[in-house]
Amino acid sequence: MTAPLVKGWCPGALRPMSSGDGLLVRVRPPIGRLTQAQAAGLACLAGQYGNGLIDLSARANIQIRGVTDPTYAPLVMGLAALGLIDATPEAEARRNIVVTPFWQSGDGTAELAERLGSALRNDRALDLPGKFGFAVDTGVTPMLRDVSADIRIERDATGALLCRADGAASGARVTPDTAVDTALSLARWFISSGGRKRMVAHLADGATLPAAFNVIEAAPMTDMPPPAPGQSAVGFMIGFAFGQMQARALSALATIAPLRATPWRMLLLEERIGAPDIEGIITRADDPLLRVIACPGLPGCTQALQPTRPLARALAPHVPVDRMLHVSGCAKGCAHPGPTSLTLVAQARGFALVRDGNAASSPASSPLTVEQLLADPGTLMENPNALPV
């Protein structure tokens, strides 16, 4: 079987990626926020120039699906009118920032993220790898430790700001005025010291950080539950099955409040108290669909070997509350690169079963057909060893 193609770069609005249902156009909202006018405009564009499906990515970006060659140019023009386009594809790629969605007005997070975004757009000499990114995680408690980023601006145990290389336990003390320059200096060090792809791998290969980044210890990791739909101090969080919504759902949400995209494939409605009554959204933390992860699969992805989401939806009610199921269309595991309690990986015929691993892990059984998987879903979740091999 041919291995799936690893492209090594992420799509953008100015550099779309071909997929099984057309072009995938990824929008990176400044500071991860959409005004109500931007959200309404984005919904209209997705319905007019795409197939009406909108994805939320693991880096708090918004993807319009089903764009065609003839509709791509007017889509970009519409995004530009909404203020959601960078000047060049290179500037767009550099501005790869995820921002904690729990910032509050006046805490400095939005201003810091805006300055970092502007600096990255304008630094034409900064030639970073395609997936290299930044995290602005400056709330009282770090929330983005499990979100992919190579350079992190967060707080130490005393609450002071620091800039830290991903994978390092300490960083450099910074202020709101010095944080951006320090982060960019760390990015330049990554390039000049031979970094090729990601910061963690670079450090693991023996790269030694500049002395200034070994001074202040990061705040200790805490075992916090992942964010879930529900009320927060800054608004109401809503989810979507598999992180995908219809354009009409976004249009309805735009009438309620400004929106913040999150890296957990959810949206936060600013200052909203209580769940909105809109079809197709998840408002309860105990919804079974939150316990399943699935990529688009066939026919949405050209590399997928099987449809994924119908199977994931059928199995969702049987996933125990303390477990996660990942249904992957191929061994890349794009929707969730990390391990889960149970992973089903599409094969030419059926799905291979992986326990406590990811989509690239060795399977525990020969491929099982969808019919076999659905015949006894309770056993699949509770005792997969009992399934036929």
Buried (B, 14 or more C-beta within 10 A) or exposed (E): EEEBEEEEEBBBBBBBBEBBBBBBBBBBBBBBBBBBEBBBBBBBBBBEBBBBBBBBBBBBBBBBBBBEEEBBEEBBEBBBEBEBBBEEEBBBBBBBBBBBBBBEEEBBBBEBBBBBBEBBBEBEEBEBBEBBBBBBBBBEEBBBBEBBBBBBBBBBEEEEBBBBBBBBEBBBBBEBEBBBEBBBBBBBBBBEEEBEEBBBBBBEEEBEBEEBBBEBBBBEEEEEEEBBBBEBEBBBBBBBBBBBBBBBBBBBBBEBBBBBBBBBBBBBBBEBEEBBEBEBBBBEBEBBBBBBBBBBBBEBBEBBBBBBBEBBBBBBEBBEEEEBBBBBBBBBBBBBBEBBBBBBBBBEEBBBBBBEBBBBBEBBBEBBEBEBBBEBBEEBBEEBEEBEE
